[in-house]
Amino acid sequence: KFRGYYSNTVIDIKFLFASCAIGYLLEDWSSIDKEKAIKYVNSCLNYDGGYGFYPGQESHGRYFDIIFRLTRYSGSATYLAVAAMKLLGAIDRLYDRERTIEWCVKRQQFGMQV
C-alpha cells in the first residue's frame, strides 16, 4: 500500500502517484510492484469513468486539500490515476479509457470542474 509514511493511516492515490513519479524520475522501480500499482489504480475507477482517491470513493476532478492545510486545489484523483498509469507505462491498461475521457470532457468549462 502507498502511504505518506510507515505509520500513516491515509492510503490513497496521491501517494501511489508520488511513488510512481519518483520511480520514473530516478529510473528505479525496484521498490514498486508495478502490477499491484496498476491493479490499485484500476480499483479506484468508478461507474461514471472518474477515479476516487481510494476504492469506493466518489470520482474527483479536484479537491480542496484540508489534510495539508493548503489554500488551493491541489490534486485530482482522476488526473493522478491517469498520470500514474502513464508513468508506469500502462496507460493502455486503464479499464475503461473511453468512459474516463468522456468523464473528463464533461467537466471542461473554464478549466477542470468538480
Buried (B, 14 or more C-beta within 10 A) or exposed (E): EBBBEEEEEEBBBBBBBBBBBBBBEEEEBEEBEBEEBBEBBBBBBBEBBBBBBBBEBEBBBBBEBEEEEEEEBEBBBBBBBBBBBEBBEBEEBBEBBEBBEBBBEEBEEEEBEE
